[in-house]
């Protein structure tokens, strides 16, 4: 089994995971706008994500010789690991439900704000639990100020949503009446290959997060939850979010992104080094 053992390698894994996990929501939101049913999209995504995880297990999990206490993936299949398996399966169920809930939230509040709120809550709860469950490998005096930065970011994210909603209402009032009747036909098209790319990106991102956390501590690996840095970029570039918005909205948006950058840096700085 291949293990990342250096702190530098762990940080590289976490940053790459951040890019992957911040990109797949943008692909799903794009399909949502093209009229594809969320149920079909999520089913394709889940299957591709599963097969990506299986490929990682059969490749990364089999590279190199087994170490004492760390057998390769195939060897673990015959071991009596049911308590660990059930805990992992429960975690997968909660993750899937969270992803599905997030998918339904995007059409109502947009890609950027949804990712800000969900990722910040995940960091506040998950990082705290990971710190205590992972033998306190991370530096608490650095880690928890980073969690505080995420809390500030979620407050800024709520302010961005409120300000942008007011901007959108003003934009609608300025449109001609024929643009407000809602009679335009929606363009529905099936792009299953895009969903498959999304599942691969999410699977790779999750795998890299685990690999980075194994070396530097899983609490520090929660820095990948700053994925709004990436998803907001796609939201602005591809979907035109915040286009022709007010100065107040732009100031809040930039402040939110800067706070996420600070949070990522602080969480990475709290990385420990697992000795075994």
C-alpha positions in Angstrom: 0.0 0.0 0.0 1.3 3.4 -1.0 1.4 5.9 1.9 2.3 9.6 1.8 4.8 10.0 4.5 6.2 13.5 4.1 4.5 16.7 5.1 5.2 18.3 1.7 3.6 15.4 -0.1 0.5 15.6 2.2 0.1 19.4 1.5 0.3 18.7 -2.2 -2.4 16.1 -2.0 -4.6 18.4 0.0 -4.3 21.3 -2.4 -4.9 19.1 -5.4 -8.0 17.6 -3.6 -9.2 21.2 -3.1 -9.1 21.9 -6.8 -11.0 18.6 -7.6 -13.6 19.0 -4.9 -14.2 22.6 -5.9 -14.7 21.8 -9.6 -17.2 18.9 -9.5 -20.1 21.0 -8.0 -19.7 23.5 -10.9 -20.2 20.6 -13.4 -23.3 19.5 -11.6 -24.7 23.0 -11.4 -24.1 23.3 -15.2 -26.2 20.2 -15.8 -28.9 21.5 -13.5 -29.2 24.6 -15.7 -29.4 22.5 -18.8 -32.5 20.8 -17.5 -31.2 17.4 -16.6 -33.2 15.7 -13.8 -31.3 15.8 -10.4 -32.1 12.2 -9.7 -30.5 11.0 -13.0 -27.5 13.2 -12.5 -26.9 12.0 -8.9 -27.3 8.3 -9.9 -24.6 8.6 -12.6 -22.4 10.6 -10.3 -22.6 8.1 -7.5 -21.8 5.1 -9.8 -18.8 6.9 -11.3 -17.6 8.0 -7.8 -17.8 4.4 -6.6 -15.8 3.0 -9.5 -13.2 5.7 -9.0 -12.8 4.7 -5.4 -12.5 1.0 -6.4 -9.8 1.8 -8.9 -7.9 3.8 -6.2 -8.2 0.8 -3.8 -6.9 -1.7 -6.4 -4.0 0.6 -7.5 -2.8 2.8 -4.7 -3.9 0.2 -2.1 -1.8 -2.5 -3.8 1.4 -0.5 -4.6 4.5 -1.7 -2.7 4.9 -4.3 0.0 2.6 -4.6 3.0 4.0 -3.1 6.2 3.5 -4.3 9.8 -0.1 -3.4 10.8 -0.8 -2.0 7.3 -1.7 -4.8 4.9 -2.6 -4.2 1.3 -6.1 -3.8 0.2 -6.7 -7.3 -1.1 -5.3 -8.8 2.1 -7.7 -6.8 4.2 -10.7 -8.3 2.4 -10.3 -11.6 4.3 -9.8 -9.9 7.7 -12.4 -9.5 10.4 -12.9 -5.8 10.1 -16.7 -5.5 10.3 -16.7 -2.7 12.9 -14.5 -0.5 10.8 -16.4 -1.5 7.6 -19.8 -0.5 9.2 -18.4 2.8 10.4 -17.0 3.6 7.0 -20.4 2.6 5.4 -22.2 4.9 7.7 -19.9 7.7 6.8 -20.6 7.1 3.2 -24.3 7.3 3.7 -24.0 10.6 5.5 -21.7 11.9 2.8 -24.1 10.9 0.1 -27.1 12.5 1.8 -25.1 15.7 2.3 -24.1 15.8 -1.4 -27.7 15.2 -2.4 -29.0 17.9 -0.2 -26.4 20.3 -1.5 -27.5 19.5 -5.1 -31.1 20.6 -4.3 -29.9 23.8 -2.6 -27.9 25.1 -5.6 -31.0 26.2 -7.7 -32.3 28.2 -4.8 -29.3 30.2 -3.5 -26.6 29.6 -6.2 -23.4 27.6 -6.3 -21.1 30.0 -4.4 -23.3 30.6 -1.3 -24.3 26.9 -1.0 -20.7 25.7 -1.0 -19.7 28.4 1.5 -22.3 27.4 4.1 -22.0 23.6 3.7 -18.2 23.6 3.8 -18.0 25.9 6.7 -20.3 23.8 8.8 -18.4 20.7 7.8 -15.1 22.3 9.0 -16.5 23.6 12.3 -17.9 20.2 13.2 -15.6 17.8 11.4 -12.3 19.4 12.2 -13.1 19.6 15.9 -14.0 15.9 16.0 -11.1 14.9 13.8 -8.6 16.7 16.1 -9.7 14.7 19.2 -10.2 11.4 17.3 -6.8 11.6 15.6 -4.6 11.6 18.7 -4.4 15.4 18.6 -1.7 15.2 15.9 -2.4 18.7 14.7 -1.3 21.9 16.5 -4.4 23.1 18.3 -3.1 26.7 18.8 -3.0 27.1 15.0 -5.8 24.7 14.0 -8.7 26.3 15.9 -8.0 29.9 14.8 -8.3 28.4 11.3 -11.7 27.0 12.2 -12.6 30.5 13.4 -11.8 31.9 10.0 -14.3 29.4 8.5 -16.9 30.7 10.9 -16.2 34.3 9.7 -16.4 33.1 6.1 -19.9 31.6 6.6 -21.1 34.9 8.1 -19.7 36.7 5.1 -21.2 34.2 2.8 -24.7 34.8 4.3 -24.1 38.6 3.8 -23.1 38.0 0.2 -26.3 36.0 -0.5 -28.5 38.7 1.1 -26.8 41.5 -0.8 -26.8 39.6 -4.1 -30.5 38.7 -3.7 -31.3 42.4 -3.4 -29.2 43.1 -6.5 -31.1 40.4 -8.5 -34.4 41.9 -7.4 -33.3 45.3 -8.7 -32.1 43.7 -12.0 -35.5 42.0 -12.5 -37.4 45.3 -12.0 -35.3 46.9 -14.7 -36.2 44.2 -17.3 -39.0 44.7 -19.9 -42.3 42.9 -19.1 -41.9 40.4 -21.9 -38.8 39.1 -20.2 -40.6 38.4 -17.0 -43.5 36.2 -18.2 -41.5 33.0 -17.7 -42.8 31.5 -21.0 -39.3 30.7 -22.3 -38.7 27.0 -23.0 -36.0 25.3 -21.0 -33.3 23.6 -23.0 -33.1 20.0 -21.8 -30.1 18.0 -23.0 -28.4 14.8 -21.7 -24.7 15.1 -21.0 -23.9 11.9 -19.1 -20.2 12.2 -19.8 -20.1 15.4 -17.9 -21.6 13.6 -14.9 -19.0 10.9 -15.2 -16.2 13.5 -15.1 -17.8 14.9 -12.0 -17.8 11.5 -10.3 -14.2 11.0 -11.2 -13.2 14.4 -9.8 -15.0 13.8 -6.6 -13.6 10.3 -6.1 -10.0 11.5 -6.8 -10.5 14.5 -4.4 -11.8 12.3 -1.6 -8.9 9.9 -2.1 -6.3 12.6 -2.1 -7.8 14.1 1.1 -7.5 10.7 2.8 -3.9 10.3 1.7 -3.0 13.8 2.9 -4.8 13.4 6.2 -3.0 10.1 6.8 0.3 11.8 6.8 -0.5 15.3 8.2 -3.6 14.7 10.3 -7.2 14.5 9.2 -8.1 17.8 11.0 -5.6 19.7 8.8 -6.9 17.8 5.7 -10.3 19.5 6.3 -8.7 22.5 4.5 -10.1 21.0 1.3 -13.5 22.1 2.5 -12.4 25.6 1.4 -13.7 24.5 -2.0 -15.8 27.7 -2.4 -12.5 29.2 -3.5 -12.7 27.1 -6.6 -16.5 26.8 -7.0 -16.9 30.6 -6.7 -14.3 31.0 -9.5 -16.4 28.7 -11.7 -19.6 30.4 -10.6 -18.4 33.7 -11.7 -16.6 32.6 -14.8 -19.1 30.1 -16.2 -22.5 30.9 -14.7 -22.2 34.7 -14.5 -23.0 34.9 -10.8 -22.6 38.4 -9.4 -22.6 39.9 -12.8 -23.4 43.7 -12.7 -23.8 43.5 -8.9 -23.5 46.3 -6.4 -20.2 47.5 -4.9 -21.3 46.2 -1.5 -21.7 42.7 -3.0 -18.3 42.7 -4.6 -16.7 43.9 -1.3 -18.4 41.2 0.7 -17.5 38.5 -2.0 -13.8 39.5 -2.0 -13.7 39.5 1.8 -15.2 36.1 1.9 -12.7 34.7 -0.5 -9.8 36.3 1.3 -11.0 34.7 4.6 -11.1 31.3 2.9 -7.5 31.8 1.7 -6.4 32.7 5.3 -8.3 29.6 6.6 -6.6 27.3 4.2 -3.2 28.6 5.1 -3.8 28.4 8.8 -5.2 24.8 8.6 -2.2 23.7 6.5 0.1 25.4 8.9 -1.4 23.2 11.7 -0.3 20.0 9.9 1.4 17.5 12.1 3.6 14.5 11.0 2.3 11.0 11.7 5.2 8.9 12.9 3.6 5.5 12.3 
